[in-house]
Amino acid sequence: MKDHYDFSKGVRGKFYEPDAVFRLPVYLDEQVQAYLSARAEARGVGLAELVNDMLKKDIELIEMAR
């Protein structure tokens, strides 16, 4: 690395987007992904849709148990 960097011509907020949506990468264990991929394919839906539906059901159960 250099000892000094010149940011005098930099523009603050040049790439800022207030409505930006950040997607978190989620990494599944190999066995879990294989199982869920097979279930998703059998149902004719995408893996992300299947996982989101499962998580939403889990959230409902957690909220009901409160």
mmJSON file of the N, C-alpha and C atoms, coordinates in Angstrom:
{"data_MODEL":{"atom_site":{
"group_PDB":["ATOM","ATOM","ATOM","ATOM","ATOM","ATOM","ATOM","ATOM","ATOM","ATOM","ATOM","ATOM","ATOM","ATOM","ATOM","ATOM","ATOM","ATOM","ATOM","ATOM","ATOM","ATOM","ATOM","ATOM","ATOM","ATOM","ATOM","ATOM","ATOM","ATOM","ATOM","ATOM","ATOM","ATOM","ATOM","ATOM","ATOM","ATOM","ATOM","ATOM","ATOM","ATOM","ATOM","ATOM","ATOM","ATOM","ATOM","ATOM","ATOM","ATOM","ATOM","ATOM","ATOM","ATOM","ATOM","ATOM","ATOM","ATOM","ATOM","ATOM","ATOM","ATOM","ATOM","ATOM","ATOM","ATOM","ATOM","ATOM","ATOM","ATOM","ATOM","ATOM","ATOM","ATOM","ATOM","ATOM","ATOM","ATOM","ATOM","ATOM","ATOM","ATOM","ATOM","ATOM","ATOM","ATOM","ATOM","ATOM","ATOM","ATOM","ATOM","ATOM","ATOM","ATOM","ATOM","ATOM","ATOM","ATOM","ATOM","ATOM","ATOM","ATOM","ATOM","ATOM","ATOM","ATOM","ATOM","ATOM","ATOM","ATOM","ATOM","ATOM","ATOM","ATOM","ATOM","ATOM","ATOM","ATOM","ATOM","ATOM","ATOM","ATOM","ATOM","ATOM","ATOM","ATOM","ATOM","ATOM","ATOM","ATOM","ATOM","ATOM","ATOM","ATOM","ATOM","ATOM","ATOM","ATOM","ATOM","ATOM","ATOM","ATOM","ATOM","ATOM","ATOM","ATOM","ATOM","ATOM","ATOM","ATOM","ATOM","ATOM","ATOM","ATOM","ATOM","ATOM","ATOM","ATOM","ATOM","ATOM","ATOM","ATOM","ATOM","ATOM","ATOM","ATOM","ATOM","ATOM","ATOM","ATOM","ATOM","ATOM","ATOM","ATOM","ATOM","ATOM","ATOM","ATOM","ATOM","ATOM","ATOM","ATOM","ATOM","ATOM","ATOM","ATOM","ATOM","ATOM","ATOM","ATOM","ATOM","ATOM","ATOM","ATOM","ATOM","ATOM","ATOM","ATOM"],
"id":[1,2,3,4,5,6,7,8,9,10,11,12,13,14,15,16,17,18,19,20,21,22,23,24,25,26,27,28,29,30,31,32,33,34,35,36,37,38,39,40,41,42,43,44,45,46,47,48,49,50,51,52,53,54,55,56,57,58,59,60,61,62,63,64,65,66,67,68,69,70,71,72,73,74,75,76,77,78,79,80,81,82,83,84,85,86,87,88,89,90,91,92,93,94,95,96,97,98,99,100,101,102,103,104,105,106,107,108,109,110,111,112,113,114,115,116,117,118,119,120,121,122,123,124,125,126,127,128,129,130,131,132,133,134,135,136,137,138,139,140,141,142,143,144,145,146,147,148,149,150,151,152,153,154,155,156,157,158,159,160,161,162,163,164,165,166,167,168,169,170,171,172,173,174,175,176,177,178,179,180,181,182,183,184,185,186,187,188,189,190,191,192,193,194,195,196,197,198],
"type_symbol":["N","C","C","N","C","C","N","C","C","N","C","C","N","C","C","N","C","C","N","C","C","N","C","C","N","C","C","N","C","C","N","C","C","N","C","C","N","C","C","N","C","C","N","C","C","N","C","C","N","C","C","N","C","C","N","C","C","N","C","C","N","C","C","N","C","C","N","C","C","N","C","C","N","C","C","N","C","C","N","C","C","N","C","C","N","C","C","N","C","C","N","C","C","N","C","C","N","C","C","N","C","C","N","C","C","N","C","C","N","C","C","N","C","C","N","C","C","N","C","C","N","C","C","N","C","C","N","C","C","N","C","C","N","C","C","N","C","C","N","C","C","N","C","C","N","C","C","N","C","C","N","C","C","N","C","C","N","C","C","N","C","C","N","C","C","N","C","C","N","C","C","N","C","C","N","C","C","N","C","C","N","C","C","N","C","C","N","C","C","N","C","C","N","C","C","N","C","C"],
"label_atom_id":["N","CA","C","N","CA","C","N","CA","C","N","CA","C","N","CA","C","N","CA","C","N","CA","C","N","CA","C","N","CA","C","N","CA","C","N","CA","C","N","CA","C","N","CA","C","N","CA","C","N","CA","C","N","CA","C","N","CA","C","N","CA","C","N","CA","C","N","CA","C","N","CA","C","N","CA","C","N","CA","C","N","CA","C","N","CA","C","N","CA","C","N","CA","C","N","CA","C","N","CA","C","N","CA","C","N","CA","C","N","CA","C","N","CA","C","N","CA","C","N","CA","C","N","CA","C","N","CA","C","N","CA","C","N","CA","C","N","CA","C","N","CA","C","N","CA","C","N","CA","C","N","CA","C","N","CA","C","N","CA","C","N","CA","C","N","CA","C","N","CA","C","N","CA","C","N","CA","C","N","CA","C","N","CA","C","N","CA","C","N","CA","C","N","CA","C","N","CA","C","N","CA","C","N","CA","C","N","CA","C","N","CA","C","N","CA","C","N","CA","C","N","CA","C","N","CA","C","N","CA","C"],
"label_alt_id":[null,null,null,null,null,null,null,null,null,null,null,null,null,null,null,null,null,null,null,null,null,null,null,null,null,null,null,null,null,null,null,null,null,null,null,null,null,null,null,null,null,null,null,null,null,null,null,null,null,null,null,null,null,null,null,null,null,null,null,null,null,null,null,null,null,null,null,null,null,null,null,null,null,null,null,null,null,null,null,null,null,null,null,null,null,null,null,null,null,null,null,null,null,null,null,null,null,null,null,null,null,null,null,null,null,null,null,null,null,null,null,null,null,null,null,null,null,null,null,null,null,null,null,null,null,null,null,null,null,null,null,null,null,null,null,null,null,null,null,null,null,null,null,null,null,null,null,null,null,null,null,null,null,null,null,null,null,null,null,null,null,null,null,null,null,null,null,null,null,null,null,null,null,null,null,null,null,null,null,null,null,null,null,null,null,null,null,null,null,null,null,null,null,null,null,null,null,null],
"label_comp_id":["MET","MET","MET","LYS","LYS","LYS","ASP","ASP","ASP","HIS","HIS","HIS","TYR","TYR","TYR","ASP","ASP","ASP","PHE","PHE","PHE","SER","SER","SER","LYS","LYS","LYS","GLY","GLY","GLY","VAL","VAL","VAL","ARG","ARG","ARG","GLY","GLY","GLY","LYS","LYS","LYS","PHE","PHE","PHE","TYR","TYR","TYR","GLU","GLU","GLU","PRO","PRO","PRO","ASP","ASP","ASP","ALA","ALA","ALA","VAL","VAL","VAL","PHE","PHE","PHE","ARG","ARG","ARG","LEU","LEU","LEU","PRO","PRO","PRO","VAL","VAL","VAL","TYR","TYR","TYR","LEU","LEU","LEU","ASP","ASP","ASP","GLU","GLU","GLU","GLN","GLN","GLN","VAL","VAL","VAL","GLN","GLN","GLN","ALA","ALA","ALA","TYR","TYR","TYR","LEU","LEU","LEU","SER","SER","SER","ALA","ALA","ALA","ARG","ARG","ARG","ALA","ALA","ALA","GLU","GLU","GLU","ALA","ALA","ALA","ARG","ARG","ARG","GLY","GLY","GLY","VAL","VAL","VAL","GLY","GLY","GLY","LEU","LEU","LEU","ALA","ALA","ALA","GLU","GLU","GLU","LEU","LEU","LEU","VAL","VAL","VAL","ASN","ASN","ASN","ASP","ASP","ASP","MET","MET","MET","LEU","LEU","LEU","LYS","LYS","LYS","LYS","LYS","LYS","ASP","ASP","ASP","ILE","ILE","ILE","GLU","GLU","GLU","LEU","LEU","LEU","ILE","ILE","ILE","GLU","GLU","GLU","MET","MET","MET","ALA","ALA","ALA","ARG","ARG","ARG"],
"label_asym_id":["A","A","A","A","A","A","A","A","A","A","A","A","A","A","A","A","A","A","A","A","A","A","A","A","A","A","A","A","A","A","A","A","A","A","A","A","A","A","A","A","A","A","A","A","A","A","A","A","A","A","A","A","A","A","A","A","A","A","A","A","A","A","A","A","A","A","A","A","A","A","A","A","A","A","A","A","A","A","A","A","A","A","A","A","A","A","A","A","A","A","A","A","A","A","A","A","A","A","A","A","A","A","A","A","A","A","A","A","A","A","A","A","A","A","A","A","A","A","A","A","A","A","A","A","A","A","A","A","A","A","A","A","A","A","A","A","A","A","A","A","A","A","A","A","A","A","A","A","A","A","A","A","A","A","A","A","A","A","A","A","A","A","A","A","A","A","A","A","A","A","A","A","A","A","A","A","A","A","A","A","A","A","A","A","A","A","A","A","A","A","A","A","A","A","A","A","A","A"],
"label_entity_id":["1","1","1","1","1","1","1","1","1","1","1","1","1","1","1","1","1","1","1","1","1","1","1","1","1","1","1","1","1","1","1","1","1","1","1","1","1","1","1","1","1","1","1","1","1","1","1","1","1","1","1","1","1","1","1","1","1","1","1","1","1","1","1","1","1","1","1","1","1","1","1","1","1","1","1","1","1","1","1","1","1","1","1","1","1","1","1","1","1","1","1","1","1","1","1","1","1","1","1","1","1","1","1","1","1","1","1","1","1","1","1","1","1","1","1","1","1","1","1","1","1","1","1","1","1","1","1","1","1","1","1","1","1","1","1","1","1","1","1","1","1","1","1","1","1","1","1","1","1","1","1","1","1","1","1","1","1","1","1","1","1","1","1","1","1","1","1","1","1","1","1","1","1","1","1","1","1","1","1","1","1","1","1","1","1","1","1","1","1","1","1","1","1","1","1","1","1","1"],
"label_seq_id":[1,1,1,2,2,2,3,3,3,4,4,4,5,5,5,6,6,6,7,7,7,8,8,8,9,9,9,10,10,10,11,11,11,12,12,12,13,13,13,14,14,14,15,15,15,16,16,16,17,17,17,18,18,18,19,19,19,20,20,20,21,21,21,22,22,22,23,23,23,24,24,24,25,25,25,26,26,26,27,27,27,28,28,28,29,29,29,30,30,30,31,31,31,32,32,32,33,33,33,34,34,34,35,35,35,36,36,36,37,37,37,38,38,38,39,39,39,40,40,40,41,41,41,42,42,42,43,43,43,44,44,44,45,45,45,46,46,46,47,47,47,48,48,48,49,49,49,50,50,50,51,51,51,52,52,52,53,53,53,54,54,54,55,55,55,56,56,56,57,57,57,58,58,58,59,59,59,60,60,60,61,61,61,62,62,62,63,63,63,64,64,64,65,65,65,66,66,66],
"pdbx_PDB_ins_code":[null,null,null,null,null,null,null,null,null,null,null,null,null,null,null,null,null,null,null,null,null,null,null,null,null,null,null,null,null,null,null,null,null,null,null,null,null,null,null,null,null,null,null,null,null,null,null,null,null,null,null,null,null,null,null,null,null,null,null,null,null,null,null,null,null,null,null,null,null,null,null,null,null,null,null,null,null,null,null,null,null,null,null,null,null,null,null,null,null,null,null,null,null,null,null,null,null,null,null,null,null,null,null,null,null,null,null,null,null,null,null,null,null,null,null,null,null,null,null,null,null,null,null,null,null,null,null,null,null,null,null,null,null,null,null,null,null,null,null,null,null,null,null,null,null,null,null,null,null,null,null,null,null,null,null,null,null,null,null,null,null,null,null,null,null,null,null,null,null,null,null,null,null,null,null,null,null,null,null,null,null,null,null,null,null,null,null,null,null,null,null,null,null,null,null,null,null,null],
"Cartn_x":[0.831,0.0,0.874,0.318,1.035,0.917,1.853,1.808,0.702,0.361,-0.626,-1.447,-2.727,-3.617,-4.264,-4.414,-4.99,-6.465,-7.345,-8.783,-9.346,-8.486,-8.933,-9.932,-9.907,-10.844,-11.983,-12.071,-13.133,-14.479,-15.543,-16.901,-17.619,-17.992,-18.683,-20.076,-20.408,-21.74,-21.992,-20.964,-21.127,-21.927,-21.733,-22.401,-23.515,-23.873,-24.912,-26.282,-27.026,-28.396,-29.28,-30.14,-30.933,-31.906,-32.323,-33.28,-32.615,-31.312,-30.591,-31.067,-31.195,-31.605,-30.408,-30.054,-28.92,-29.42,-28.92,-29.28,-28.126,-28.451,-27.428,-27.154,-25.898,-25.615,-25.807,-26.509,-26.743,-26.156,-25.315,-24.648,-25.185,-25.735,-26.309,-25.287,-25.402,-24.586,-24.919,-23.966,-24.145,-25.352,-25.499,-26.606,-27.948,-27.979,-29.215,-29.612,-28.662,-28.958,-29.452,-28.833,-29.257,-30.686,-30.982,-32.331,-33.362,-33.091,-34.046,-34.183,-33.114,-33.182,-34.085,-33.969,-34.828,-36.288,-36.559,-37.948,-38.499,-37.666,-38.099,-38.416,-37.565,-37.791,-39.066,-39.299,-40.503,-41.767,-41.688,-42.841,-42.935,-41.895,-41.897,-41.681,-40.926,-40.61,-39.099,-38.65,-37.221,-36.774,-35.503,-34.941,-35.16,-34.949,-35.123,-36.562,-37.523,-38.94,-39.266,-38.768,-39.009,-38.43,-37.194,-36.526,-37.247,-37.635,-38.361,-39.69,-40.419,-41.686,-41.466,-40.429,-40.13,-39.791,-38.978,-38.597,-39.794,-40.677,-41.878,-42.755,-42.881,-43.659,-43.001,-41.68,-40.962,-41.178,-41.162,-41.391,-42.794,-43.78,-45.154,-45.235,-44.575,-44.571,-43.901,-42.809,-42.114,-43.016,-43.679,-44.543,-45.756,-46.287,-47.426,-47.028,-45.768,-45.295,-44.989,-44.958,-44.644,-45.753],
"Cartn_y":[-1.182,0.0,1.243,2.268,3.543,4.174,5.062,5.795,6.843,7.35,8.428,8.253,8.479,8.447,9.817,10.28,11.589,11.449,11.866,11.823,13.221,14.159,15.539,15.689,14.772,14.834,13.832,13.227,12.265,12.953,12.225,12.753,11.932,12.599,11.908,11.472,10.203,9.696,9.409,9.324,9.132,7.865,6.817,5.549,5.251,6.203,6.013,5.904,4.874,4.705,4.447,5.39,5.252,4.073,3.635,2.537,1.2,1.118,-0.11,-1.237,-2.415,-3.604,-4.548,-4.947,-5.837,-7.25,-8.175,-9.591,-10.299,-10.964,-11.69,-13.03,-13.357,-14.686,-15.712,-16.768,-17.832,-19.108,-19.757,-20.959,-22.146,-23.118,-24.294,-25.42,-26.296,-27.508,-28.299,-29.043,-29.79,-30.733,-31.45,-32.396,-31.671,-30.55,-29.77,-29.222,-28.694,-28.14,-29.225,-30.396,-31.483,-31.901,-32.03,-32.425,-31.385,-30.118,-29.066,-28.85,-28.995,-28.868,-29.945,-31.158,-32.252,-31.968,-31.449,-31.121,-29.998,-28.999,-27.868,-28.341,-29.181,-29.691,-30.532,-31.34,-32.169,-31.311,-30.171,-29.268,-28.294,-28.237,-27.33,-25.882,-25.647,-24.28,-24.14,-22.909,-22.654,-22.909,-23.154,-23.412,-22.23,-21.015,-19.829,-19.715,-19.991,-19.913,-20.944,-22.163,-23.22,-22.852,-22.389,-22.033,-20.862,-19.856,-18.72,-19.16,-20.031,-20.538,-21.296,-22.121,-22.879,-21.933,-20.92,-19.978,-19.162,-18.779,-18.044,-18.89,-20.176,-21.081,-21.208,-21.31,-21.377,-20.105,-18.959,-17.685,-17.661,-18.138,-18.202,-19.081,-20.226,-21.133,-20.475,-19.797,-19.113,-18.047,-17.282,-16.217,-16.774,-17.895,-18.523,-19.057,-19.491,-20.071,-18.997,-17.752,-16.678,-16.452],
"Cartn_z":[0.0,0.0,0.0,-0.559,-0.551,0.832,1.138,2.403,2.39,1.198,1.095,-0.182,-0.091,-1.257,-1.404,-2.636,-2.911,-3.284,-2.392,-2.636,-2.91,-3.272,-3.457,-4.609,-5.57,-6.698,-6.536,-5.378,-5.117,-4.926,-5.183,-5.039,-3.974,-2.887,-1.8,-2.252,-2.012,-2.316,-3.782,-4.577,-6.017,-6.339,-5.582,-5.855,-4.852,-4.026,-3.019,-3.68,-3.311,-3.785,-2.574,-2.218,-0.993,-1.016,-2.183,-2.276,-2.578,-2.401,-2.715,-1.802,-2.37,-1.623,-1.565,-0.376,-0.197,0.035,-0.721,-0.588,0.109,1.188,1.921,1.247,1.035,0.504,1.617,1.328,2.307,1.739,2.502,2.051,2.834,2.12,2.744,2.749,3.756,3.746,2.492,2.001,0.755,0.817,1.943,2.078,2.144,2.848,2.975,1.612,0.875,-0.438,-1.386,-1.357,-2.238,-1.907,-0.628,-0.216,-0.634,-0.315,-0.63,-2.134,-2.875,-4.332,-4.917,-4.405,-4.877,-4.541,-3.327,-2.94,-3.811,-4.072,-4.894,-6.312,-6.851,-8.205,-8.268,-7.24,-7.208,-7.147,-6.516,-6.408,-7.573,-8.376,-9.523,-9.15,-8.08,-7.655,-7.554,-7.433,-7.273,-5.843,-5.686,-4.359,-3.424,-3.906,-3.064,-2.584,-3.474,-3.091,-2.014,-2.188,-1.205,0.157,0.169,1.429,2.093,1.321,1.892,2.496,1.803,2.343,3.652,3.692,4.916,6.068,5.794,6.844,7.329,6.419,6.815,7.733,7.44,8.303,9.675,9.689,10.964,11.78,11.132,11.824,12.416,11.653,12.167,13.413,13.393,14.543,15.75,15.519,16.617,17.229,16.371,16.866,17.613,17.166,17.846,19.218,19.358,20.611,21.662,21.279,22.225,23.187],
"occupancy":[1.0,1.0,1.0,1.0,1.0,1.0,1.0,1.0,1.0,1.0,1.0,1.0,1.0,1.0,1.0,1.0,1.0,1.0,1.0,1.0,1.0,1.0,1.0,1.0,1.0,1.0,1.0,1.0,1.0,1.0,1.0,1.0,1.0,1.0,1.0,1.0,1.0,1.0,1.0,1.0,1.0,1.0,1.0,1.0,1.0,1.0,1.0,1.0,1.0,1.0,1.0,1.0,1.0,1.0,1.0,1.0,1.0,1.0,1.0,1.0,1.0,1.0,1.0,1.0,1.0,1.0,1.0,1.0,1.0,1.0,1.0,1.0,1.0,1.0,1.0,1.0,1.0,1.0,1.0,1.0,1.0,1.0,1.0,1.0,1.0,1.0,1.0,1.0,1.0,1.0,1.0,1.0,1.0,1.0,1.0,1.0,1.0,1.0,1.0,1.0,1.0,1.0,1.0,1.0,1.0,1.0,1.0,1.0,1.0,1.0,1.0,1.0,1.0,1.0,1.0,1.0,1.0,1.0,1.0,1.0,1.0,1.0,1.0,1.0,1.0,1.0,1.0,1.0,1.0,1.0,1.0,1.0,1.0,1.0,1.0,1.0,1.0,1.0,1.0,1.0,1.0,1.0,1.0,1.0,1.0,1.0,1.0,1.0,1.0,1.0,1.0,1.0,1.0,1.0,1.0,1.0,1.0,1.0,1.0,1.0,1.0,1.0,1.0,1.0,1.0,1.0,1.0,1.0,1.0,1.0,1.0,1.0,1.0,1.0,1.0,1.0,1.0,1.0,1.0,1.0,1.0,1.0,1.0,1.0,1.0,1.0,1.0,1.0,1.0,1.0,1.0,1.0,1.0,1.0,1.0,1.0,1.0,1.0],
"B_iso_or_equiv":[0.0,0.0,0.0,0.0,0.0,0.0,0.0,0.0,0.0,0.0,0.0,0.0,0.0,0.0,0.0,0.0,0.0,0.0,0.0,0.0,0.0,0.0,0.0,0.0,0.0,0.0,0.0,0.0,0.0,0.0,0.0,0.0,0.0,0.0,0.0,0.0,0.0,0.0,0.0,0.0,0.0,0.0,0.0,0.0,0.0,0.0,0.0,0.0,0.0,0.0,0.0,0.0,0.0,0.0,0.0,0.0,0.0,0.0,0.0,0.0,0.0,0.0,0.0,0.0,0.0,0.0,0.0,0.0,0.0,0.0,0.0,0.0,0.0,0.0,0.0,0.0,0.0,0.0,0.0,0.0,0.0,0.0,0.0,0.0,0.0,0.0,0.0,0.0,0.0,0.0,0.0,0.0,0.0,0.0,0.0,0.0,0.0,0.0,0.0,0.0,0.0,0.0,0.0,0.0,0.0,0.0,0.0,0.0,0.0,0.0,0.0,0.0,0.0,0.0,0.0,0.0,0.0,0.0,0.0,0.0,0.0,0.0,0.0,0.0,0.0,0.0,0.0,0.0,0.0,0.0,0.0,0.0,0.0,0.0,0.0,0.0,0.0,0.0,0.0,0.0,0.0,0.0,0.0,0.0,0.0,0.0,0.0,0.0,0.0,0.0,0.0,0.0,0.0,0.0,0.0,0.0,0.0,0.0,0.0,0.0,0.0,0.0,0.0,0.0,0.0,0.0,0.0,0.0,0.0,0.0,0.0,0.0,0.0,0.0,0.0,0.0,0.0,0.0,0.0,0.0,0.0,0.0,0.0,0.0,0.0,0.0,0.0,0.0,0.0,0.0,0.0,0.0,0.0,0.0,0.0,0.0,0.0,0.0],
"pdbx_formal_charge":[null,null,null,null,null,null,null,null,null,null,null,null,null,null,null,null,null,null,null,null,null,null,null,null,null,null,null,null,null,null,null,null,null,null,null,null,null,null,null,null,null,null,null,null,null,null,null,null,null,null,null,null,null,null,null,null,null,null,null,null,null,null,null,null,null,null,null,null,null,null,null,null,null,null,null,null,null,null,null,null,null,null,null,null,null,null,null,null,null,null,null,null,null,null,null,null,null,null,null,null,null,null,null,null,null,null,null,null,null,null,null,null,null,null,null,null,null,null,null,null,null,null,null,null,null,null,null,null,null,null,null,null,null,null,null,null,null,null,null,null,null,null,null,null,null,null,null,null,null,null,null,null,null,null,null,null,null,null,null,null,null,null,null,null,null,null,null,null,null,null,null,null,null,null,null,null,null,null,null,null,null,null,null,null,null,null,null,null,null,null,null,null,null,null,null,null,null,null],
"auth_seq_id":[1,1,1,2,2,2,3,3,3,4,4,4,5,5,5,6,6,6,7,7,7,8,8,8,9,9,9,10,10,10,11,11,11,12,12,12,13,13,13,14,14,14,15,15,15,16,16,16,17,17,17,18,18,18,19,19,19,20,20,20,21,21,21,22,22,22,23,23,23,24,24,24,25,25,25,26,26,26,27,27,27,28,28,28,29,29,29,30,30,30,31,31,31,32,32,32,33,33,33,34,34,34,35,35,35,36,36,36,37,37,37,38,38,38,39,39,39,40,40,40,41,41,41,42,42,42,43,43,43,44,44,44,45,45,45,46,46,46,47,47,47,48,48,48,49,49,49,50,50,50,51,51,51,52,52,52,53,53,53,54,54,54,55,55,55,56,56,56,57,57,57,58,58,58,59,59,59,60,60,60,61,61,61,62,62,62,63,63,63,64,64,64,65,65,65,66,66,66],
"auth_comp_id":["MET","MET","MET","LYS","LYS","LYS","ASP","ASP","ASP","HIS","HIS","HIS","TYR","TYR","TYR","ASP","ASP","ASP","PHE","PHE","PHE","SER","SER","SER","LYS","LYS","LYS","GLY","GLY","GLY","VAL","VAL","VAL","ARG","ARG","ARG","GLY","GLY","GLY","LYS","LYS","LYS","PHE","PHE","PHE","TYR","TYR","TYR","GLU","GLU","GLU","PRO","PRO","PRO","ASP","ASP","ASP","ALA","ALA","ALA","VAL","VAL","VAL","PHE","PHE","PHE","ARG","ARG","ARG","LEU","LEU","LEU","PRO","PRO","PRO","VAL","VAL","VAL","TYR","TYR","TYR","LEU","LEU","LEU","ASP","ASP","ASP","GLU","GLU","GLU","GLN","GLN","GLN","VAL","VAL","VAL","GLN","GLN","GLN","ALA","ALA","ALA","TYR","TYR","TYR","LEU","LEU","LEU","SER","SER","SER","ALA","ALA","ALA","ARG","ARG","ARG","ALA","ALA","ALA","GLU","GLU","GLU","ALA","ALA","ALA","ARG","ARG","ARG","GLY","GLY","GLY","VAL","VAL","VAL","GLY","GLY","GLY","LEU","LEU","LEU","ALA","ALA","ALA","GLU","GLU","GLU","LEU","LEU","LEU","VAL","VAL","VAL","ASN","ASN","ASN","ASP","ASP","ASP","MET","MET","MET","LEU","LEU","LEU","LYS","LYS","LYS","LYS","LYS","LYS","ASP","ASP","ASP","ILE","ILE","ILE","GLU","GLU","GLU","LEU","LEU","LEU","ILE","ILE","ILE","GLU","GLU","GLU","MET","MET","MET","ALA","ALA","ALA","ARG","ARG","ARG"],
"auth_asym_id":["A","A","A","A","A","A","A","A","A","A","A","A","A","A","A","A","A","A","A","A","A","A","A","A","A","A","A","A","A","A","A","A","A","A","A","A","A","A","A","A","A","A","A","A","A","A","A","A","A","A","A","A","A","A","A","A","A","A","A","A","A","A","A","A","A","A","A","A","A","A","A","A","A","A","A","A","A","A","A","A","A","A","A","A","A","A","A","A","A","A","A","A","A","A","A","A","A","A","A","A","A","A","A","A","A","A","A","A","A","A","A","A","A","A","A","A","A","A","A","A","A","A","A","A","A","A","A","A","A","A","A","A","A","A","A","A","A","A","A","A","A","A","A","A","A","A","A","A","A","A","A","A","A","A","A","A","A","A","A","A","A","A","A","A","A","A","A","A","A","A","A","A","A","A","A","A","A","A","A","A","A","A","A","A","A","A","A","A","A","A","A","A","A","A","A","A","A","A"],
"auth_atom_id":["N","CA","C","N","CA","C","N","CA","C","N","CA","C","N","CA","C","N","CA","C","N","CA","C","N","CA","C","N","CA","C","N","CA","C","N","CA","C","N","CA","C","N","CA","C","N","CA","C","N","CA","C","N","CA","C","N","CA","C","N","CA","C","N","CA","C","N","CA","C","N","CA","C","N","CA","C","N","CA","C","N","CA","C","N","CA","C","N","CA","C","N","CA","C","N","CA","C","N","CA","C","N","CA","C","N","CA","C","N","CA","C","N","CA","C","N","CA","C","N","CA","C","N","CA","C","N","CA","C","N","CA","C","N","CA","C","N","CA","C","N","CA","C","N","CA","C","N","CA","C","N","CA","C","N","CA","C","N","CA","C","N","CA","C","N","CA","C","N","CA","C","N","CA","C","N","CA","C","N","CA","C","N","CA","C","N","CA","C","N","CA","C","N","CA","C","N","CA","C","N","CA","C","N","CA","C","N","CA","C","N","CA","C","N","CA","C","N","CA","C","N","CA","C","N","CA","C","N","CA","C"],
"pdbx_PDB_model_num":[1,1,1,1,1,1,1,1,1,1,1,1,1,1,1,1,1,1,1,1,1,1,1,1,1,1,1,1,1,1,1,1,1,1,1,1,1,1,1,1,1,1,1,1,1,1,1,1,1,1,1,1,1,1,1,1,1,1,1,1,1,1,1,1,1,1,1,1,1,1,1,1,1,1,1,1,1,1,1,1,1,1,1,1,1,1,1,1,1,1,1,1,1,1,1,1,1,1,1,1,1,1,1,1,1,1,1,1,1,1,1,1,1,1,1,1,1,1,1,1,1,1,1,1,1,1,1,1,1,1,1,1,1,1,1,1,1,1,1,1,1,1,1,1,1,1,1,1,1,1,1,1,1,1,1,1,1,1,1,1,1,1,1,1,1,1,1,1,1,1,1,1,1,1,1,1,1,1,1,1,1,1,1,1,1,1,1,1,1,1,1,1,1,1,1,1,1,1]
}}}
